[in-house]
Amino acid sequence: MCGIIGIVGKSAVQGRLIESLKRLEYRGYDSAGIAGHMDGRIERRRAAGKLRNLEEVIAAEPLAAEVGIGHTRWATHGAPTEGNAHPHAAGRVTLVHNGIIENFAELKAELTAKGRTFASETDTEVVAHLLDEHLETLPPIEAMKATLGRLTGAYAIVALIEGEHGLMLGARHGPPLVVGYGKGEMYLGSDALAVGPFTNRVAYLEDGDFVALTHDGAQIFDAAGAPVSRQVQTVAASVALMEKGNYRHFMEKEIHDQPEACQHTLSAYVDPVTDHTHTPGGVDFAKVDRLQIVACGTAGYAGQIGRYLFERLAKLPTDVEAASEFRYREPAVTPGTLGVAISQSGETADTLAALRWCKAQGLKTAAVVNVHESTMAREADVLWPTHAGPEIGVASTKAFTSQVSALTALAISAAVARGCIDAAEERRLTKILMEAPRLIADSIQVEEAVRALAPELAAARDVLYFGRGAMFPLALEAALKLKEISYIHAEGYAAGELKHGPIALIDQGTPVIVIAPTDHLFEKTISNMSEVAARGGKIILITDEAGARNAPKGARTIVAPTADPLIAPLVFAAPIQLLAYHVAVQKGADVDQPRNLAKSVTVE
């Protein structure tokens, strides 16, 4: 969850560390810190809160170092205070860490018994003490190996050692860690974005790897300590450079990016000349008996929309489960099941664990991911890419619609492979799907109507969302978006479930947002809205032109473009995202960095 940067440089690194941390602040912003070699010792500068607080600290007390590390923190162990901020130090060691050390209490007790004193509440400080302990008898690389052998959990670690000016150590078990290759300089980062300002040549450490960096290059070792080489790749410039342009927030920009993101994603699955779909990776859906989708949060709701598509179009039984629960309930899977992991980052710890569980059961696996060099992308048998580009806002927008775009195309491809539709129907559906980017662009034009409703919603304590069919998971996603960035309690329900409990919550102070394009379920949804209106509920109907003409009396409408049911979830996504966004802005919330959340959740 935290952001890491390390530079073995030939010139001052303070400014570059801060530059990289600004790009990584979306990964964690409870506190920040840097450290570096100065006059034969290692000095730290740390601050609680946003990165600007650290900038004030170093303005008063600069860090004149040519080798240094930096960190932005999302708290797991210990409050977000300066004392708990990274880097942490013990003896000769100063280090930063992303992840969770599960056996830290046991190790802390052992080290305390040896007379070591701890200055923080974090699990990270244990690693610093343990490495310093091993340095008493071992050279640095061997000490690092011995330290890693004692750790249980998920971690990316970057460490400096006093007296070893030109050396930086790193290790990866779970959360990603990237080696950057420069000209006479070397870098370590939590992702390619971290090192992007300095180089576009990177190598991705494999799970269990550890590395020693000097000015001359990198020595990489596998989990057993054997020297290995990892391919050096050239990453796209878009990974290295991210700006929000004229938009107020990254989230706003990324909502507006969706037409292009969906178009790019669809290009990987659809031939617009022949109107045929194809399945990357050569999966033969005719030989698949069942799909088991595992995902978390927004990606899980994309998977639920995918379930409607795969079952309706391809008659392919599909299960969707929260990855955090999946492997712990000992699920029954059959050999004909295809395990599908969905994740923006490709590093989500729960989803990665579920993917590995599926592989351990002998299942073929596929990964729908936006980061194509990520761990999931590499470990799955098949990569089903999305092409949303880097998504910085913590609340996912364009990654979600890109996932739904990919799943829609895959469902059409599966329907062809399973003989459920013929070539003419494939062309018809594909033509509809290729309209989605244009209609998404049109749907963003509801922004002014949404903005006008924001003040009233911002005053609400609770908000309910309802939808039927594929609009039900979209209602769940809408409620999640509002909770994430405005901190208003919101719940999503299947509209038909209204009378089975949620109707008890209806009163004049509870806005009810209904997502209802005109389709075969619209009349039933109108009936549900009448039940709400009869009890004084305030209805906001997100619909199309035909739906607006049939809205219940007193309901306010947000009119999105008319779309075929196949792509309605894509077209109606932007209005619910914009609603959450403008409510959050109205409340003065930190839209891109909502409290307690991080973009890449690399711990379970």
Backbone torsions as a table, in degrees:
resi	resn	phi	psi	omega
1	MET	NA	-31.6	-176.4
2	CYS	-83.1	161.1	178.3
3	GLY	-103.8	137.8	-175.8
4	ILE	-129.1	138.8	170.2
5	ILE	-141.7	139.4	173.9
6	GLY	-137.3	139.1	-178.6
7	ILE	-131.7	122.8	168.0
8	VAL	-99.3	93.9	-167.2
9	GLY	-109.7	173.5	175.8
10	LYS	-106.5	-8.1	179.2
11	SER	-140.5	179.2	-175.1
12	ALA	-54.6	136.6	-175.4
13	VAL	-110.7	-8.0	-174.8
14	GLN	-54.1	-51.5	-178.4
15	GLY	-63.1	-37.4	-179.3
16	ARG	-71.8	-36.5	175.5
17	LEU	-60.6	-44.5	179.8
18	ILE	-65.8	-41.1	178.6
19	GLU	-58.0	-44.6	179.3
20	SER	-67.6	-41.4	-179.4
21	LEU	-63.0	-31.6	176.9
22	LYS	-63.3	-34.8	177.7
23	ARG	-75.6	-21.4	-176.9
24	LEU	-100.7	-2.3	-172.9
25	GLU	-63.0	-23.3	176.1
26	TYR	-62.4	-21.2	-178.8
27	ARG	-82.5	-16.7	-179.2
28	GLY	176.9	136.9	-173.8
29	TYR	-149.1	26.8	174.2
30	ASP	-76.9	-30.3	177.9
31	SER	-165.7	171.2	-179.9
32	ALA	-153.2	158.8	178.8
33	GLY	-166.3	160.3	174.4
34	ILE	-135.2	161.4	175.4
35	ALA	-151.8	154.7	179.0
36	GLY	-165.4	165.6	177.6
37	HIS	-74.2	127.4	177.7
38	MET	-140.6	114.7	173.7
39	ASP	53.7	45.6	175.5
40	GLY	82.3	2.3	177.3
41	ARG	-133.7	169.8	176.8
42	ILE	-108.2	126.8	178.3
43	GLU	-114.9	151.7	-179.1
44	ARG	-120.0	152.5	168.8
45	ARG	-133.5	124.2	-175.4
46	ARG	-137.7	158.3	177.0
47	ALA	-158.3	143.4	173.2
48	ALA	-77.6	156.4	176.5
49	GLY	84.7	-157.9	-174.3
50	LYS	-68.0	165.0	-175.8
51	LEU	-61.3	-29.5	179.7
52	ARG	-60.7	-27.9	177.3
53	ASN	-67.1	-39.3	176.1
54	LEU	-65.8	-38.9	179.6
55	GLU	-60.6	-36.4	177.0
56	GLU	-65.8	-39.0	179.5
57	VAL	-62.9	-48.2	-175.5
58	ILE	-76.7	-20.1	173.1
59	ALA	-65.7	-36.0	178.8
60	ALA	-80.5	-28.7	-176.0
61	GLU	-143.3	82.8	-175.2
62	PRO	-62.1	158.1	177.7
63	LEU	-112.5	100.0	-176.1
64	ALA	-87.1	79.5	-176.4
65	ALA	-128.9	151.2	174.4
66	GLU	-106.9	-10.6	174.5
67	VAL	-129.3	122.3	-176.0
68	GLY	-158.6	168.6	178.9
69	ILE	-131.0	155.2	178.4
70	GLY	-142.4	160.8	-172.8
71	HIS	-156.2	137.9	165.4
72	THR	-114.8	135.4	-168.1
73	ARG	-110.8	138.8	164.4
74	TRP	-115.9	114.7	-165.7
75	ALA	-67.8	133.0	169.5
76	THR	-117.7	-50.8	177.0
77	HIS	-114.6	120.1	177.5
78	GLY	91.7	148.1	-177.8
79	ALA	-65.8	158.6	179.4
80	PRO	-78.5	73.6	-178.9
81	THR	-114.8	168.8	176.8
82	GLU	-62.6	-38.8	-180.0
83	GLY	-63.7	-27.0	178.2
84	ASN	-95.1	-3.4	-179.5
85	ALA	-70.2	149.7	173.2
86	HIS	-86.9	158.1	-0.9
87	PRO	-72.1	152.1	175.0
88	HIS	-104.3	150.4	-174.5
89	ALA	-130.6	146.2	174.2
90	ALA	-154.2	115.3	-179.9
91	GLY	60.4	-122.3	-178.8
92	ARG	-82.9	-9.5	-168.6
93	VAL	-102.2	135.7	169.0
94	THR	-131.4	129.6	-175.0
95	LEU	-149.1	164.4	173.7
96	VAL	-123.4	158.3	-170.4
97	HIS	-152.2	137.9	172.5
98	ASN	-120.2	125.7	179.2
99	GLY	128.8	-162.1	179.6
100	ILE	-135.5	129.5	173.0
101	ILE	-92.3	106.0	-171.5
102	GLU	-68.9	-30.7	-177.9
103	ASN	-101.2	28.8	-175.4
104	PHE	-65.0	-35.1	-177.8
105	ALA	-63.5	-42.5	178.3
106	GLU	-63.7	-45.2	-179.7
107	LEU	-66.8	-38.4	179.7
108	LYS	-63.2	-42.1	178.5
109	ALA	-62.3	-41.7	179.6
110	GLU	-63.3	-45.0	-178.0
111	LEU	-71.8	-35.2	176.3
112	THR	-63.0	-39.6	178.9
113	ALA	-62.9	-25.1	177.8
114	LYS	-86.3	2.0	176.1
115	GLY	98.2	7.6	179.8
116	ARG	-82.3	142.2	-177.9
117	THR	-110.3	135.6	-177.7
118	PHE	-105.5	138.5	-175.9
119	ALA	-104.7	-5.6	-176.4
120	SER	-135.0	175.5	176.8
121	GLU	-97.9	6.6	-169.1
122	THR	-87.7	157.4	171.2
123	ASP	-74.5	-25.0	-176.9
124	THR	-62.1	-40.0	-175.7
125	GLU	-60.6	-28.0	176.8
126	VAL	-59.1	-40.8	-178.9
127	VAL	-64.2	-41.8	179.3
128	ALA	-61.7	-45.0	178.8
129	HIS	-65.4	-40.6	-178.3
130	LEU	-64.7	-43.3	178.0
131	LEU	-64.8	-42.2	178.6
132	ASP	-62.7	-37.2	177.4
133	GLU	-60.7	-45.3	-178.8
134	HIS	-70.3	-27.6	179.1
135	LEU	-67.8	-14.5	178.2
136	GLU	-67.9	-24.3	-176.2
137	THR	-127.9	-9.1	-173.7
138	LEU	-128.9	152.1	172.1
139	PRO	-69.5	163.5	-170.2
140	PRO	-52.8	-48.5	-176.0
141	ILE	-65.8	-41.1	178.6
142	GLU	-67.9	-36.7	178.1
143	ALA	-63.8	-39.9	178.1
144	MET	-63.5	-45.4	179.3
145	LYS	-59.6	-44.4	180.0
146	ALA	-64.3	-38.9	179.0
147	THR	-63.6	-46.7	-179.0
148	LEU	-61.7	-32.9	179.0
149	GLY	-65.5	-17.1	179.7
150	ARG	-95.9	-10.0	-173.2
151	LEU	-91.3	137.7	171.5
152	THR	-119.7	128.0	179.1
153	GLY	139.4	-160.6	-180.0
154	ALA	-116.8	133.2	-176.2
155	TYR	-160.1	149.2	160.0
156	ALA	-125.2	128.2	-172.8
157	ILE	-128.6	138.8	170.8
158	VAL	-132.6	128.2	-171.2
159	ALA	-132.1	145.2	169.8
160	LEU	-112.5	150.4	179.6
161	ILE	-126.9	125.3	178.1
162	GLU	-61.5	133.0	-177.1
163	GLY	93.3	-9.3	178.0
164	GLU	-119.8	71.4	-168.1
165	HIS	-60.3	-40.8	-174.5
166	GLY	-96.1	19.6	-175.0
167	LEU	-119.9	137.7	172.6
168	MET	-135.3	131.8	-179.6
169	LEU	-107.7	144.4	176.8
170	GLY	-141.6	157.8	178.8
171	ALA	-152.9	150.0	-177.3
172	ARG	-138.2	123.1	171.1
173	HIS	-142.6	94.2	-175.5
174	GLY	105.9	-94.9	-179.4
175	PRO	-58.4	146.1	-174.4
176	PRO	-72.1	157.0	173.2
177	LEU	-147.6	131.9	-173.0
178	VAL	-117.2	135.6	173.5
179	VAL	-96.9	127.3	176.8
180	GLY	-107.1	137.3	-176.8
181	TYR	-109.8	117.4	177.8
182	GLY	-114.5	-166.5	179.0
183	LYS	-96.0	98.0	-177.3
184	GLY	75.9	4.7	177.8
185	GLU	-133.1	154.7	178.5
186	MET	-133.8	155.3	-173.9
187	TYR	-138.8	152.3	169.3
188	LEU	-128.9	138.2	179.8
189	GLY	-149.8	159.4	-179.8
190	SER	-73.1	-16.5	171.6
191	ASP	-162.8	177.9	-177.8
192	ALA	-65.0	-26.9	178.2
193	LEU	-62.6	-32.7	-178.2
194	ALA	-65.0	-42.6	-176.8
195	VAL	-95.6	-4.4	-176.0
196	GLY	-55.4	-36.2	178.6
197	PRO	-64.8	-15.0	-170.8
198	PHE	-115.1	-28.4	-178.5
199	THR	-160.2	153.6	172.3
200	ASN	-112.3	12.0	177.5
201	ARG	-105.8	114.3	-174.0
202	VAL	-135.5	156.4	169.9
203	ALA	-127.0	136.0	-179.0
204	TYR	-95.4	119.7	177.3
205	LEU	-66.1	140.1	175.2
206	GLU	-82.5	161.6	-179.8
207	ASP	-58.7	127.6	-179.6
208	GLY	95.5	-10.9	-179.7
209	ASP	-70.0	150.9	164.0
210	PHE	-133.9	160.2	-168.1
211	VAL	-143.9	147.9	172.8
212	ALA	-119.8	119.5	-179.8
213	LEU	-104.3	136.9	168.4
214	THR	-132.7	179.3	176.7
215	HIS	-59.5	-25.8	-173.7
216	ASP	-85.8	-13.0	-178.3
217	GLY	149.2	-157.7	-175.9
218	ALA	-129.4	133.2	168.2
219	GLN	-102.2	118.0	-177.5
220	ILE	-110.4	137.5	-179.2
221	PHE	-126.7	146.0	176.4
222	ASP	-83.9	-176.6	-174.3
223	ALA	-61.6	-26.5	179.2
224	ALA	-84.4	-5.5	-179.7
225	GLY	91.8	6.1	-179.8
226	ALA	-84.6	137.6	177.7
227	PRO	-61.1	137.7	178.5
228	VAL	-139.3	164.3	173.3
229	SER	-116.3	144.9	176.4
230	ARG	-122.9	138.4	-174.7
231	GLN	-60.0	131.3	174.3
232	VAL	-88.3	124.3	-175.7
233	GLN	-117.4	156.5	172.8
234	THR	-101.1	119.0	-176.4
235	VAL	-92.7	156.2	-178.3
236	ALA	-65.3	148.3	179.6
237	ALA	-60.7	-30.3	-178.5
238	SER	-63.8	-25.5	177.0
239	VAL	-73.1	-34.0	-174.9
240	ALA	-80.2	-26.9	-172.9
241	LEU	-124.6	121.2	178.9
242	MET	-134.9	121.8	175.1
243	GLU	-132.7	154.3	178.9
244	LYS	-96.9	5.4	173.6
245	GLY	59.1	-133.7	-176.0
246	ASN	-87.4	1.5	-178.4
247	TYR	-81.5	152.3	-177.9
248	ARG	-71.9	-35.8	-178.0
249	HIS	-136.3	156.0	174.0
250	PHE	-60.4	-38.0	-179.3
251	MET	-60.3	-43.1	178.5
252	GLU	-61.6	-45.7	178.2
253	LYS	-59.1	-43.2	-175.1
254	GLU	-71.8	-28.2	170.9
255	ILE	-62.7	-44.5	-179.6
256	HIS	-72.9	-19.3	177.3
257	ASP	-74.8	-12.1	-166.8
258	GLN	-62.4	-38.7	177.6
259	PRO	-57.4	-44.8	-180.0
260	GLU	-68.5	-41.9	-179.5
261	ALA	-61.5	-42.1	179.2
262	CYS	-68.9	-39.0	177.7
263	GLN	-60.9	-46.0	179.7
264	HIS	-62.6	-41.0	-179.7
265	THR	-64.9	-45.4	-178.4
266	LEU	-62.9	-27.7	-179.8
267	SER	-63.1	-20.9	178.7
268	ALA	-82.2	-10.2	-173.1
269	TYR	-126.0	-16.4	-172.4
270	VAL	-129.2	134.0	170.9
271	ASP	-92.6	106.8	-174.9
272	PRO	-69.4	-14.0	178.8
273	VAL	-80.1	-45.8	-177.7
274	THR	-95.7	-10.6	-176.0
275	ASP	59.3	33.7	174.9
276	HIS	-107.6	147.9	174.5
277	THR	-100.0	160.3	172.6
278	HIS	-144.0	160.3	-177.0
279	THR	-108.8	108.3	177.5
280	PRO	-57.6	143.9	177.0
281	GLY	89.7	-3.1	173.8
282	GLY	73.1	23.2	176.6
283	VAL	-67.8	129.2	175.9
284	ASP	-97.4	100.4	-177.5
285	PHE	-63.8	-21.2	178.1
286	ALA	-64.8	-21.8	-179.0
287	LYS	-102.1	5.6	178.8
288	VAL	-98.4	126.9	-179.5
289	ASP	-90.6	-27.5	-175.3
290	ARG	-160.0	147.6	171.3
291	LEU	-104.6	135.5	171.7
292	GLN	-117.5	103.7	-179.8
293	ILE	-91.9	131.4	175.4
294	VAL	-124.9	135.1	-176.8
295	ALA	-167.8	172.8	179.5
296	CYS	-129.9	145.8	172.1
297	GLY	56.6	-130.7	-177.1
298	THR	-57.0	-41.1	179.1
299	ALA	-61.5	-33.2	176.7
300	GLY	-65.1	-37.5	178.4
301	TYR	-70.6	-34.9	171.9
302	ALA	-60.1	-40.8	177.5
303	GLY	-63.2	-36.6	178.6
304	GLN	-67.2	-37.7	173.5
305	ILE	-63.6	-41.3	176.4
306	GLY	-58.3	-37.5	178.8
307	ARG	-59.4	-45.4	177.0
308	TYR	-56.0	-42.6	-175.8
309	LEU	-70.3	-48.2	-178.3
310	PHE	-64.2	-39.5	-178.1
311	GLU	-75.4	-38.6	-177.8
312	ARG	-74.4	-45.3	-174.9
313	LEU	-83.8	-43.5	-171.3
314	ALA	-107.1	-0.7	-178.3
315	LYS	51.6	38.2	-177.8
316	LEU	-106.4	111.0	-179.7
317	PRO	-55.4	133.1	-173.7
318	THR	-137.3	128.2	174.1
319	ASP	-109.6	143.2	176.1
320	VAL	-127.2	129.6	-177.0
321	GLU	-141.3	146.3	173.6
322	ALA	-61.6	122.9	-175.8
323	ALA	-58.9	-31.0	-177.8
324	SER	-67.4	-18.3	178.6
325	GLU	-103.9	-26.8	-166.4
326	PHE	-53.5	-57.9	-171.1
327	ARG	-77.2	-12.8	-177.9
328	TYR	-87.0	-11.2	-178.5
329	ARG	-100.7	10.1	179.0
330	GLU	53.5	60.3	-177.2
331	PRO	-65.6	149.4	176.6
332	ALA	-90.3	119.5	178.6
333	VAL	-124.0	152.3	-178.9
334	THR	-112.0	157.1	-175.0
335	PRO	-58.1	-26.7	-179.2
336	GLY	-83.9	8.0	-179.2
337	THR	-85.5	136.4	172.7
338	LEU	-102.5	118.9	177.8
339	GLY	-82.4	125.6	-176.7
340	VAL	-121.6	117.1	175.8
341	ALA	-99.1	136.2	178.3
342	ILE	-121.6	127.2	-178.6
343	SER	-161.1	136.9	174.9
344	GLN	-64.4	-53.3	-172.2
345	SER	-80.1	-25.9	-172.9
346	GLY	74.5	10.5	-179.2
347	GLU	-124.3	0.4	-177.4
348	THR	-55.3	118.9	-168.7
349	ALA	-60.3	-46.6	-178.6
350	ASP	-62.9	-42.2	-178.5
351	THR	-69.9	-38.9	177.7
352	LEU	-63.6	-41.2	178.0
353	ALA	-63.2	-40.5	178.7
354	ALA	-66.2	-39.5	176.7
355	LEU	-61.0	-45.1	179.9
356	ARG	-65.6	-34.0	177.0
357	TRP	-63.6	-43.7	178.3
358	CYS	-60.4	-42.8	179.0
359	LYS	-63.8	-38.9	-179.9
360	ALA	-65.6	-25.3	177.2
361	GLN	-84.4	1.6	178.2
362	GLY	87.5	11.3	-179.7
363	LEU	-81.0	147.2	167.3
364	LYS	-73.5	146.2	-174.5
365	THR	-130.6	152.3	174.4
366	ALA	-134.4	152.1	-179.8
367	ALA	-129.0	124.1	172.8
368	VAL	-95.8	100.8	-173.9
369	VAL	-136.6	155.1	-179.5
370	ASN	-95.0	-24.5	179.5
371	VAL	-102.2	103.8	-166.4
372	HIS	-78.0	-10.3	175.3
373	GLU	-103.2	9.8	-175.4
374	SER	-71.4	171.0	-179.3
375	THR	-61.8	-44.9	179.5
376	MET	-62.2	-42.4	-179.8
377	ALA	-60.4	-36.3	-178.6
378	ARG	-80.2	-33.8	-173.1
379	GLU	-88.8	-25.9	178.5
380	ALA	-69.1	153.2	177.3
381	ASP	-67.1	-32.5	-176.1
382	VAL	-133.7	136.6	173.9
383	LEU	-100.4	122.6	170.2
384	TRP	-108.5	95.8	-169.7
385	PRO	-78.5	149.1	160.2
386	THR	-108.7	158.4	-175.6
387	HIS	-129.4	54.8	-179.7
388	ALA	-78.2	-17.0	-171.2
389	GLY	77.9	171.3	-178.7
390	PRO	-57.0	131.7	177.1
391	GLU	-112.9	117.0	-172.8
392	ILE	-96.4	-42.0	179.0
393	GLY	-57.5	134.4	-178.0
394	VAL	-61.8	-40.1	179.0
395	ALA	-78.3	113.0	-173.0
396	SER	-68.6	137.1	177.6
397	THR	-131.1	-73.2	-176.6
398	LYS	-69.3	-25.6	175.1
399	ALA	-65.8	-39.7	179.0
400	PHE	-61.7	-51.9	-178.0
401	THR	-68.3	-29.6	174.8
402	SER	-67.5	-39.3	175.8
403	GLN	-62.7	-45.0	178.8
404	VAL	-64.3	-37.4	177.0
405	SER	-60.3	-48.0	-179.9
406	ALA	-62.7	-44.2	-178.9
407	LEU	-65.2	-35.2	178.1
408	THR	-65.0	-46.3	178.1
409	ALA	-62.4	-41.5	179.7
410	LEU	-65.0	-36.4	179.0
411	ALA	-65.9	-38.8	176.1
412	ILE	-64.7	-44.6	178.4
413	SER	-60.4	-41.4	178.6
414	ALA	-65.1	-38.2	179.4
415	ALA	-62.5	-38.3	177.0
416	VAL	-66.0	-48.3	-176.7
417	ALA	-62.3	-32.3	-177.3
418	ARG	-92.4	5.7	176.5
419	GLY	72.0	20.9	-178.1
420	CYS	-85.8	-23.1	175.6
421	ILE	-136.1	154.4	177.8
422	ASP	-95.3	-178.7	-175.2
423	ALA	-63.6	-35.9	179.8
424	ALA	-65.0	-41.7	179.0
425	GLU	-69.5	-35.4	175.4
426	GLU	-60.2	-44.9	179.7
427	ARG	-63.0	-39.9	179.7
428	ARG	-63.3	-48.0	-179.2
429	LEU	-65.5	-38.9	-179.4
430	THR	-65.6	-40.5	176.5
431	LYS	-60.2	-41.3	177.4
432	ILE	-62.8	-45.3	-178.5
433	LEU	-61.4	-38.4	-178.5
434	MET	-72.4	-9.7	173.1
435	GLU	-79.6	-14.9	-172.2
436	ALA	-57.9	-46.8	-179.2
437	PRO	-56.9	-42.6	179.1
438	ARG	-64.0	-44.0	-177.6
439	LEU	-71.2	-30.7	173.5
440	ILE	-63.3	-42.3	177.6
441	ALA	-60.4	-40.8	177.9
442	ASP	-65.5	-37.5	-176.8
443	SER	-67.1	-26.4	178.8
444	ILE	-67.6	-18.6	-179.6
445	GLN	-70.5	-6.2	175.9
446	VAL	-77.1	2.7	-170.7
447	GLU	-56.8	-40.9	-178.8
448	GLU	-66.3	-39.3	177.2
449	ALA	-63.9	-38.8	178.6
450	VAL	-67.2	-43.0	-178.7
451	ARG	-59.0	-36.1	-179.0
452	ALA	-67.3	-27.1	-179.7
453	LEU	-86.8	-16.0	-172.2
454	ALA	-58.9	-43.0	-178.0
455	PRO	-58.6	-40.4	-179.9
456	GLU	-67.1	-43.6	179.7
457	LEU	-66.9	-33.7	-179.8
458	ALA	-62.9	-24.3	-179.8
459	ALA	-86.2	-7.9	-176.5
460	ALA	-77.3	149.7	174.2
461	ARG	-90.9	-34.8	-178.6
462	ASP	-135.6	146.0	176.7
463	VAL	-136.5	137.4	178.0
464	LEU	-112.8	139.7	175.8
465	TYR	-119.1	139.4	178.1
466	PHE	-130.9	147.4	174.4
467	GLY	-161.7	159.9	176.2
468	ARG	-120.5	156.5	-179.1
469	GLY	58.9	-138.0	-179.5
470	ALA	-66.4	-13.9	175.8
471	MET	-75.3	-16.4	176.5
472	PHE	-65.4	-53.9	175.2
473	PRO	-62.1	-28.0	175.7
474	LEU	-68.4	-33.6	174.6
475	ALA	-65.0	-38.7	176.5
476	LEU	-63.2	-42.9	178.6
477	GLU	-66.0	-38.9	178.5
478	ALA	-61.9	-43.8	179.2
479	ALA	-64.5	-40.0	178.2
480	LEU	-61.9	-44.4	-179.8
481	LYS	-58.9	-45.2	-178.4
482	LEU	-64.0	-42.2	178.9
483	LYS	-62.8	-45.3	-173.0
484	GLU	-60.0	-44.8	-168.3
485	ILE	-111.3	-16.1	178.4
486	SER	-110.3	-13.4	179.9
487	TYR	65.6	21.9	173.1
488	ILE	-90.7	134.2	177.3
489	HIS	-65.7	128.0	-179.3
490	ALA	-143.2	147.0	178.2
491	GLU	-134.0	143.3	174.6
492	GLY	-108.0	140.1	-178.3
493	TYR	-136.8	153.2	164.9
494	ALA	-69.6	128.5	-172.6
495	ALA	-58.0	-33.7	179.3
496	GLY	-67.8	-14.5	179.4
497	GLU	-87.6	-2.5	-176.2
498	LEU	-50.9	-49.0	-174.4
499	LYS	-77.4	-3.5	-179.4
500	HIS	-98.9	23.2	176.1
501	GLY	147.8	-54.8	-175.0
502	PRO	-60.6	-22.9	-179.1
503	ILE	-61.1	-20.9	177.4
504	ALA	-65.6	-19.9	-178.7
505	LEU	-86.6	-9.8	-174.4
506	ILE	-72.3	125.8	170.6
507	ASP	-154.0	-179.7	-174.6
508	GLN	-69.2	-16.6	-178.6
509	GLY	-97.4	3.5	-176.5
510	THR	-114.2	104.3	176.1
511	PRO	-62.7	139.7	177.7
512	VAL	-119.1	115.9	-177.7
513	ILE	-104.6	120.4	-176.5
514	VAL	-111.4	125.7	178.7
515	ILE	-102.6	108.8	-169.6
516	ALA	-148.2	84.4	170.1
517	PRO	-66.9	161.5	179.2
518	THR	-75.1	108.0	178.0
519	ASP	-147.9	-167.4	-175.6
520	HIS	-69.1	-10.6	179.7
521	LEU	-102.7	-1.5	-172.1
522	PHE	-62.1	-44.3	-177.8
523	GLU	-60.7	-39.1	178.0
524	LYS	-66.1	-36.9	178.1
525	THR	-67.3	-38.6	176.4
526	ILE	-59.3	-40.4	178.0
527	SER	-60.6	-41.9	178.2
528	ASN	-64.2	-39.2	178.4
529	MET	-64.4	-35.1	178.1
530	SER	-63.2	-35.2	177.3
531	GLU	-64.6	-37.2	177.8
532	VAL	-68.9	-46.1	-178.1
533	ALA	-61.4	-36.7	-178.8
534	ALA	-64.8	-19.2	-178.3
535	ARG	-108.2	17.2	173.9
536	GLY	81.0	11.8	180.0
537	GLY	-69.9	146.8	177.8
538	LYS	-91.0	113.1	-173.9
539	ILE	-100.9	131.1	168.1
540	ILE	-116.7	117.1	-176.4
541	LEU	-104.0	119.7	173.5
542	ILE	-97.9	112.4	-171.5
543	THR	-150.2	-167.3	175.6
544	ASP	-109.3	-173.0	-175.1
545	GLU	-61.1	-45.4	180.0
546	ALA	-63.7	-40.0	179.0
547	GLY	-65.0	-38.0	179.9
548	ALA	-63.6	-34.0	179.3
549	ARG	-68.8	-20.5	-177.7
550	ASN	-112.4	18.8	-179.0
551	ALA	-68.6	145.8	176.4
552	PRO	-60.7	150.8	179.5
553	LYS	-58.0	133.2	178.3
554	GLY	90.8	-13.2	179.6
555	ALA	-75.9	136.6	172.1
556	ARG	-91.7	145.4	-172.2
557	THR	-120.7	146.8	166.6
558	ILE	-116.5	116.8	-170.7
559	VAL	-100.9	109.1	176.9
560	ALA	-93.5	168.0	179.3
561	PRO	-62.4	151.1	174.3
562	THR	-73.0	130.3	-176.0
563	ALA	-141.0	150.0	173.7
564	ASP	-61.2	146.0	179.6
565	PRO	-54.4	-27.1	179.8
566	LEU	-56.9	-40.8	-174.6
567	ILE	-111.9	7.1	-179.9
568	ALA	-56.5	-39.7	178.1
569	PRO	-59.5	-33.6	178.1
570	LEU	-70.9	-42.8	-175.5
571	VAL	-72.0	-33.8	-176.7
572	PHE	-89.9	-1.4	179.1
573	ALA	-69.1	-44.8	-176.1
574	ALA	-59.6	-43.9	178.5
575	PRO	-58.9	-40.2	-179.4
576	ILE	-72.1	-31.6	176.2
577	GLN	-68.8	-45.1	180.0
578	LEU	-63.5	-35.9	178.4
579	LEU	-61.8	-48.6	178.2
580	ALA	-61.5	-42.5	-177.7
581	TYR	-60.5	-50.9	-174.9
582	HIS	-71.9	-28.4	173.2
583	VAL	-65.4	-43.1	179.4
584	ALA	-64.1	-42.0	177.2
585	VAL	-62.6	-42.1	178.9
586	GLN	-59.4	-36.2	-179.5
587	LYS	-82.8	-6.7	-179.4
588	GLY	76.7	22.9	-178.8
589	ALA	-77.3	159.7	177.1
590	ASP	-82.9	92.5	-168.2
591	VAL	-61.5	-48.0	-174.8
592	ASP	-76.2	-22.3	-176.6
593	GLN	-132.4	66.6	-178.9
594	PRO	-62.7	151.4	-173.4
595	ARG	-61.8	142.6	172.8
596	ASN	69.6	3.0	-177.8
597	LEU	-113.2	155.5	174.1
598	ALA	-136.7	157.4	-174.5
599	LYS	-72.8	-48.9	-175.3
600	SER	-110.9	106.5	-173.4
601	VAL	-91.2	92.6	-172.4
602	THR	-100.7	19.1	171.4
603	VAL	-128.9	153.8	179.7
604	GLU	-79.4	NA	NA
